[in-house]
């Protein structure tokens, strides 16, 4: 389990978390976009 505490592994995990966060944000924007458009329109 020591590989989990390796600097390179930590960086990779951070990259994966960043990608997941961006995908969630994009998904929420797409999900809420029709409602926002009708409110602003």
KEMI-622409 format. One record per residue: x negated, y, z of N, C-alpha, C, O in turn; residue number from 1; residue in three letters; chain. Coordinates in nm, 4 decimals, m for minus. Each point is the difference from the previous one (the first is absolute). Example, Ala and Ser with C-alpha at 12.3 -4.5 7.8 and 13.67 -1.06 7.14 Angstrom:
BEGIN
       n_X       n_Y       n_Z      ca_X      ca_Y      ca_Z       c_X       c_Y       c_Z       o_X       o_Y       o_Z  num  residu  chaine
   m1.3190   m0.5690    0.7800    0.0890    0.1190    0.0000   m0.0900    0.1200    0.0000   m0.1036   m0.0019    0.0665    1     ALA       A
    0.1386    0.1069   m0.1385   m0.0820    0.1190    0.0060    0.0770    0.1090    0.0730   m0.0509    0.1108    0.0169    2     SER       A
This chain:
BEGIN
       n_X       n_Y       n_Z      ca_X      ca_Y      ca_Z       c_X       c_Y       c_Z       o_X       o_Y       o_Z  num  residu  chaine
   m0.0828   m0.1212    0.0000    0.0828    0.1212    0.0000   m0.0864    0.1265    0.0000    0.0535    0.1106   m0.0075    1     UNK       A
   m0.1853   m0.1250    0.0157   m0.0863    0.1178    0.0084    0.0053    0.0830   m0.1283   m0.0305    0.1193    0.0015    2     UNK       A
    0.0702   m0.1839   m0.1149    0.0042    0.0757   m0.1260    0.1035    0.1118    0.0045   m0.0096    0.0965   m0.0757    3     UNK       A
    0.1094   m0.1091    0.1650    0.1024    0.1043    0.0102   m0.0593    0.1309    0.0513    0.0538    0.1075   m0.0263    4     UNK       A
   m0.1650   m0.1169    0.0998   m0.0596    0.1199    0.0584   m0.1172    0.0515   m0.0822   m0.0736    0.0883    0.0440    5     UNK       A
    0.0564   m0.1445   m0.1646   m0.1063    0.0470   m0.0888    0.0393    0.1356   m0.0582    0.1177    0.0248   m0.0262    6     UNK       A
   m0.2159    0.0625    0.0060    0.0301    0.1347   m0.0507    0.0676   m0.0074   m0.1370    0.0962    0.0721   m0.0261    7     UNK       A
   m0.1476   m0.1607   m0.0622    0.0555   m0.0104   m0.1337    0.1449   m0.0501    0.0048    0.0853    0.0475   m0.0750    8     UNK       A
   m0.0586   m0.1436    0.1637    0.1359   m0.0534    0.0126    0.0951    0.1075    0.0507    0.1130    0.0117   m0.0474    9     UNK       A
   m0.1599    0.0669    0.1447    0.0831    0.1072    0.0550    0.0372    0.0993   m0.1094    0.1142    0.0454   m0.0075   10     UNK       A
   m0.2122   m0.0115   m0.0784    0.0255    0.0924   m0.1103    0.1022   m0.0589   m0.0964    0.0890    0.0707   m0.0473   11     UNK       A
   m0.1016   m0.2009    0.0180    0.0936   m0.0660   m0.0908    0.1413   m0.0003    0.0581    0.0977    0.0238   m0.0710   12     UNK       A
   m0.0884   m0.0512    0.2016    0.1318   m0.0004    0.0650    0.0615    0.1399   m0.0056    0.1197    0.0143   m0.0252   13     UNK       A
   m0.2010    0.0884    0.0485    0.0505    0.1369   m0.0088    0.0499    0.0308   m0.1403    0.1030    0.0655   m0.0159   14     UNK       A
   m0.1753   m0.1124   m0.0871    0.0433    0.0207   m0.1382    0.1346   m0.0675   m0.0245    0.0894    0.0586   m0.0611   15     UNK       A
   m0.0757   m0.1825    0.1093    0.1267   m0.0724   m0.0179    0.1131    0.0749    0.0680    0.1080    0.0141   m0.0575   16     UNK       A
   m0.1312    0.0345    0.1798    0.1041    0.0739    0.0714    0.0373    0.1285   m0.0747    0.1170    0.0381   m0.0046   17     UNK       A
   m0.2185    0.0289   m0.0543    0.0275    0.1223   m0.0757    0.0888   m0.0313   m0.1200    0.0949    0.0731   m0.0283   18     UNK       A
   m0.1260   m0.1826   m0.0425    0.0806   m0.0383   m0.1166    0.1420   m0.0325    0.0428    0.0953    0.0418   m0.0657   19     UNK       A
   m0.0796   m0.1165    0.1758    0.1339   m0.0350    0.0483    0.0780    0.1262    0.0358    0.1181    0.0114   m0.0329   20     UNK       A
   m0.1837    0.0838    0.1005    0.0674    0.1234    0.0397    0.0463    0.0774   m0.1231    0.1124    0.0502   m0.0030   21     UNK       A
   m0.1989   m0.0403   m0.0992    0.0366    0.0726   m0.1227    0.1182   m0.0686   m0.0681    0.0928    0.0672   m0.0451   22     UNK       A
   m0.0952   m0.1995    0.0374    0.1103   m0.0728   m0.0641    0.1309    0.0228    0.0754    0.1049    0.0174   m0.0620   23     UNK       A
   m0.1102   m0.0174    0.1961    0.1207    0.0233    0.0795    0.0539    0.1408   m0.0256    0.1205    0.0192   m0.0161   24     UNK       A
   m0.2115    0.0794    0.0126    0.0416    0.1383   m0.0231    0.0643    0.0133   m0.1381    0.1056    0.0619   m0.0135   25     UNK       A
   m0.1691   m0.1200   m0.0894    0.0560    0.0067   m0.1355    0.1361   m0.0679   m0.0032    0.0939    0.0517   m0.0605   26     UNK       A
   m0.0828   m0.1667    0.1250    0.1275   m0.0716    0.0035    0.1089    0.0828    0.0664    0.1128    0.0042   m0.0491   27     UNK       A
   m0.1449    0.0619    0.1604    0.0992    0.0821    0.0687    0.0395    0.1196   m0.0862    0.1174    0.0368   m0.0049   28     UNK       A
   m0.2147    0.0240   m0.0630    0.0303    0.1138   m0.0875    0.0947   m0.0439   m0.1113    0.0978    0.0690   m0.0289   29     UNK       A
   m0.1260   m0.1831   m0.0337    0.0869   m0.0503   m0.1064    0.1375   m0.0336    0.0564    0.1017    0.0256   m0.0643   30     UNK       A
   m0.0985   m0.0834    0.1853    0.1269   m0.0404    0.0616    0.0864    0.1219    0.0318    0.1216   m0.0035   m0.0191   31     UNK       A
   m0.1835    0.1111    0.0675    0.0755    0.1184    0.0405    0.0123    0.1035   m0.1118    0.0736    0.0974    0.0155   32     UNK       A
   m0.1436   m0.1160   m0.1278   m0.0010    0.0993   m0.1067    0.1421    0.0330   m0.0528    0.0314    0.1182   m0.0141   33     UNK       A
    0.0553   m0.2171   m0.0155    0.1337    0.0350   m0.0510    0.0772    0.0896    0.0967    0.0668    0.0937   m0.0436   34     UNK       A
   m0.0745   m0.1208    0.1741    0.0684    0.0830    0.0980   m0.0571    0.1407    0.0020    0.0760    0.0967    0.0062   35     UNK       A
   m0.2083   m0.0828   m0.0114   m0.0620    0.1317   m0.0003    0.0403    0.0770   m0.1244    0.0275    0.1197    0.0073   36     UNK       A
   m0.0237   m0.1866   m0.1208    0.0336    0.0670   m0.1263    0.1440    0.0531    0.0081    0.0261    0.1126   m0.0423   37     UNK       A
    0.0678   m0.1923    0.0962    0.1384    0.0456    0.0075    0.0142    0.1159    0.0986    0.0818    0.0895   m0.0216   38     UNK       A
   m0.1612   m0.0899    0.1302    0.0081    0.1105    0.0967   m0.0553    0.1285   m0.0626    0.0596    0.1070    0.0125   39     UNK       A
   m0.1748   m0.1195   m0.0802   m0.0632    0.1191   m0.0579    0.0727    0.0450   m0.1258    0.0054    0.1196   m0.0287   40     UNK       A
    0.0506   m0.2142   m0.0469    0.0632    0.0305   m0.1281    0.1241    0.0686    0.0206    0.0684    0.0343   m0.0964   41     UNK       A
